[in-house]
Amino acid sequence: MASWDRCSPSRLAARREVAVRAQVVDWIGPFSPFWRERFSALGRTPRQVASVSSLERLPAVGERDVCPDGDPAGAAALVLQTQERGYALHAEGPALRRALWRRAVSRRSYRDLIEAETRPTSYVYAGQALRFPVASTRSDLDIVARVGARLWKVLGLRRSDVVVSALRADATALVSGLSLAALGAGSPMFVPGEDVEALLDTLRIAEPTVLVVPATGGAALLRRLAGAGAAVASLTTVLVAGPPNEQERVEIDEVLGSALGSRALTLAVHVPDGHRLVWGECRDSAGRTGLHTYPDLELVDLVDPETGEFSEDERPGEVVVTQLGMRGSALLRWRTGDLASYVDERPCPGCRRTVPRVVELRGSALVPELALRTGLRPVDLRAVASALSGRPDVSDWRVVLGSSARDGSEEFLVHVLPPPQEVPADVAVAVTRDLRMATGLLPSQVIVAADGSLPSGEGLSPRLLVDP
Ligand SMILES: [Zn+2]
């Protein structure tokens, strides 16, 4: 059988249908408390959405849907809740046969098998406007490690590569995914973190071939290392975790080349918020063909960032992930807050892998952190959009991100166009109140369009504008 990253499109499509059906009908449907409730609210059964094309039309959900009042405890409803009896009813053929055989010979070993598959054993944190735990079972960790070995191939790394990570040791899916990847690939990994002294010592002793730096602040960190005379002659690869935007990438390349005198190749790695698999750029294309994904373990789609729904438009969209074969916190149609230009399903012109690639991804673009007058705050523009859409007292709206002419602080302005019969002052008050409820924040200003015209310009979507 062809490996997953070399499958023909038709073979790939057929295998994905089977995986989608198993995940939705056998796992999410019966065992996800969140989706059980949501399916019944939508009036659909798991079987009705258990194909790639019908799943595409299922409205996506994100952290605000799971934790509507901002309480991270809501995220527990994403974790699959199984029991021994339920497992026997829903496990796939081979796993079930193994389980039944074990139950016949040893009750204890039967329980161990179910636990490995369904009991959460480790947690990382995710979330953008709020912070919530993401649960993994032992079998999930196993998948992440095996995917890590595949990531290594995409990145063009080998077992003999030695990795040093300058990422802060946070409990995130990216930090945990990279260390499981090194484990899965059999490469030694050192994690001194961002402390320059500790990094210098590790670089000298370990002579690494791979250095991991954060996208934000990565160039500054490399500059400090250069200033301290860091030993980087052995480096062949710099992994930039984030992923980097165009400017961050240029700066990192510049410091690497000019200040450190290194010819290492920079490649991006990224885990979308809430997900657990590490996506990477391929070495064969020198990182020019987008983030490579894993079609046997996830579906990646773009949706309208204002509504979370399917869109025919060729515009950039919000990245939405459905996990296949993952347990613990199992994501279905999950809104990641990342924006991407498109998902390319054609074979990669660099490495020829037939895996979908997410192109021009901007991490957390829909939940930007703004230096508001009240402090640094993440603003969930998806929650802003949902509070403004479909209201009887607002015919149309725009949100403009910009900076204040008065003191240079960042702000988000909300422009609304009420229908003629509405009293403008009442609309402004109602919109302000609802935005506060939906986002936990007050907008910098709500402006009622007196002359009937709304601002226009470039932005993240037709209504979410960015003032340059
Ligand atoms: Zn490639």
Boltz pocket constraint, residues with backbone or C-beta under 6 A from the ligand:
constraints:
  - pocket:
      binder: B
      contacts: [[A, 282], [A, 284], [A, 285], [A, 289], [A, 292], [A, 348], [A, 349], [A, 350], [A, 351], [A, 352], [A, 353]]
      max_distance: 6.0
